[in-house]
Amino acid sequence: MNQTEFLDDCAAKLRDHINRVEVATSNLSDGQLSRDLASGEWGVGRVIEHLNLSNEPYLSGMRSSLATAPGTPGGVAQTGFWGRTIAKFAGPDKDAPVPADMVPTSATYTREVVDQWKAVMGEIIALADEAKDKDINQAKFKNPFVKFMKMNVVDGYTIIVAHTERHVRQIESRSKLVILAD
């Protein structure tokens, strides 16, 4: 897949994530957004806040790297070793431990957490469109959580899409559980 197709595909998946979260959370009260599950698992609000804590630093790193990236797309989108590895473990089929700086600390959530997440997702989608005239294979940045890891924008988008899919599935299932608990 070339770089433009890759960015279009990522943007489409992220738009789908937004739509699915809007559907899953549209009828939740602030109390339901704030409620953790009886099993001790994070509730919907905490999962969304976790996405905010994890996606915003990637957005910042990708934005900075694109500012100095070469101005001609470089063919096939290439994911590096770290991007593939992190996406695999943070994606929908795994349950990796959460680094401390990505653990939500609030106990109370309002619709504002959903709106904040949608705004960040909108920025990530917009950046994908802006990146189409750059070589995203050459746009490098340090992983915001593991500083020795260098990655490219393809890695960043691959991680964000996989990680967000994992948590959108959780939001969909947990929103049903909190509604049933009332």
C-alpha positions as CSV (number, residue, x, y, z in Angstrom):
1,M,0.0,0.0,0.0
2,N,1.5,3.4,-0.9
3,Q,1.7,6.1,1.7
4,T,-1.3,8.1,0.5
5,E,-3.5,4.9,0.5
6,F,-2.1,4.1,4.0
7,L,-3.0,7.5,5.4
8,D,-6.5,7.3,3.8
9,D,-7.0,3.9,5.3
10,C,-6.0,5.0,8.7
11,A,-8.2,8.1,8.6
12,A,-11.2,5.9,7.5
13,K,-10.6,3.5,10.4
14,L,-10.3,6.4,12.9
15,R,-13.5,8.0,11.6
16,D,-15.2,4.6,12.1
17,H,-13.8,4.5,15.7
18,I,-15.3,8.0,16.4
19,N,-18.7,6.8,15.0
20,R,-18.7,3.7,17.1
21,V,-17.8,5.5,20.3
22,E,-20.5,8.1,19.6
23,V,-23.1,5.3,19.3
24,A,-21.8,3.5,22.3
25,T,-21.7,6.5,24.6
26,S,-24.6,8.6,23.3
27,N,-27.1,7.4,26.0
28,L,-24.7,7.2,28.9
29,S,-25.1,9.5,31.9
30,D,-22.0,11.1,33.6
31,G,-22.5,8.5,36.4
32,Q,-22.4,5.7,33.8
33,L,-19.3,7.1,32.2
34,S,-17.7,7.3,35.6
35,R,-18.6,3.8,36.8
36,D,-16.0,1.1,36.8
37,L,-17.1,-2.5,36.2
38,A,-17.9,-4.7,39.2
39,S,-15.0,-6.9,38.0
40,G,-12.6,-4.0,38.8
41,E,-12.0,-3.2,35.1
42,W,-12.0,0.4,33.9
43,G,-15.3,1.9,33.0
44,V,-16.0,3.7,29.8
45,G,-14.8,7.1,31.0
46,R,-11.4,5.7,32.1
47,V,-10.9,3.8,28.8
48,I,-11.6,7.0,26.9
49,E,-9.2,9.0,29.2
50,H,-6.6,6.3,28.6
51,L,-6.9,6.9,24.9
52,N,-6.5,10.6,25.4
53,L,-3.3,10.0,27.5
54,S,-1.9,7.6,25.0
55,N,-2.8,9.3,21.7
56,E,-2.0,12.9,22.4
57,P,1.8,12.3,22.9
58,Y,1.9,10.3,19.6
59,L,0.1,13.1,17.8
60,S,2.6,15.6,19.1
61,G,5.6,13.5,18.0
62,M,4.2,12.8,14.6
63,R,3.3,16.5,14.1
64,S,6.8,17.6,15.0
65,S,8.4,15.0,12.7
66,L,6.3,16.0,9.8
67,A,7.4,19.6,10.1
68,T,10.9,18.6,8.9
69,A,10.1,15.5,6.8
70,P,11.1,15.3,3.1
71,G,8.4,16.8,0.9
72,T,7.9,13.9,-1.5
73,P,6.0,10.7,-0.5
74,G,8.4,7.8,-0.7
75,G,6.4,4.9,-2.1
76,V,5.2,2.0,0.0
77,A,4.3,2.8,3.6
78,Q,6.8,0.9,5.8
79,T,6.2,0.0,9.4
80,G,9.4,-0.6,11.4
81,F,10.1,-3.2,14.0
82,W,9.0,-1.1,17.0
83,G,5.8,0.0,15.3
84,R,4.8,-3.6,14.4
85,T,5.8,-4.9,17.9
86,I,3.9,-2.1,19.8
87,A,0.9,-2.4,17.6
88,K,0.8,-6.1,18.1
89,F,0.9,-5.9,21.9
90,A,-1.3,-2.8,22.2
91,G,-3.8,-3.9,19.6
92,P,-7.2,-5.7,19.8
93,D,-5.9,-9.2,20.3
94,K,-3.6,-8.6,23.3
95,D,-3.9,-7.3,26.8
96,A,-0.5,-5.6,27.5
97,P,0.2,-3.9,30.8
98,V,-0.5,-0.2,30.9
99,P,2.5,2.1,31.5
100,A,1.9,4.3,34.6
101,D,1.8,7.6,32.6
102,M,-1.2,6.2,30.6
103,V,-3.3,5.2,33.7
104,P,-6.3,7.5,34.2
105,T,-6.4,9.0,37.6
106,S,-9.8,10.7,37.7
107,A,-12.8,8.9,39.2
108,T,-15.4,11.2,37.7
109,Y,-16.1,11.7,34.0
110,T,-18.5,13.8,32.0
111,R,-19.2,14.0,28.3
112,E,-16.2,16.3,28.2
113,V,-13.9,13.3,28.1
114,V,-15.7,12.0,25.0
115,D,-15.5,15.4,23.4
116,Q,-11.8,15.7,24.2
117,W,-11.1,12.3,22.7
118,K,-13.1,13.2,19.5
119,A,-11.1,16.4,19.2
120,V,-7.8,14.6,19.4
121,M,-9.0,12.0,16.9
122,G,-10.0,14.8,14.6
123,E,-6.5,16.3,14.8
124,I,-4.9,12.9,14.1
125,I,-7.2,12.5,11.1
126,A,-6.4,16.0,9.9
127,L,-2.7,15.3,10.3
128,A,-3.1,12.3,8.0
129,D,-4.4,14.5,5.3
130,E,-1.6,17.1,5.8
131,A,1.0,14.3,5.7
132,K,0.1,13.2,2.2
133,D,2.7,15.5,0.6
134,K,5.5,14.2,2.9
135,D,7.6,11.0,3.1
136,I,6.1,9.5,6.2
137,N,8.7,6.7,6.2
138,Q,11.4,9.3,6.7
139,A,9.4,11.4,9.3
140,K,11.0,10.1,12.5
141,F,10.3,10.7,16.1
142,K,11.0,9.2,19.5
143,N,8.4,7.0,21.0
144,P,6.8,9.3,23.6
145,F,6.8,6.6,26.3
146,V,10.0,4.6,25.5
147,K,12.4,7.4,24.5
148,F,15.2,5.1,23.0
149,M,12.7,3.8,20.4
150,K,12.8,5.8,17.1
151,M,9.8,5.3,14.8
152,N,8.3,6.9,11.8
153,V,4.8,8.3,11.2
154,V,3.7,5.0,9.7
155,D,4.5,3.3,13.0
156,G,2.6,6.0,14.9
157,Y,-0.5,5.6,12.8
158,T,-0.2,1.8,13.0
159,I,0.0,1.9,16.8
160,I,-2.8,4.5,17.2
161,V,-5.2,2.6,14.9
162,A,-4.6,-0.8,16.5
163,H,-4.6,0.5,20.1
164,T,-7.8,2.5,19.5
165,E,-9.6,-0.5,17.9
166,R,-8.8,-2.5,21.1
167,H,-10.3,0.1,23.3
168,V,-13.3,1.0,21.1
169,R,-14.3,-2.7,21.4
170,Q,-14.0,-2.3,25.2
171,I,-16.1,0.9,25.2
172,E,-18.8,-0.8,23.1
173,S,-19.0,-3.8,25.4
174,R,-18.6,-1.9,28.7
175,S,-21.2,0.7,27.8
176,K,-23.8,-2.1,27.4
177,L,-22.7,-3.5,30.8
178,V,-23.2,-0.2,32.7
179,I,-26.6,0.3,31.1
180,L,-27.6,-3.2,32.1
181,A,-26.4,-2.6,35.7
182,D,-28.9,0.3,36.2
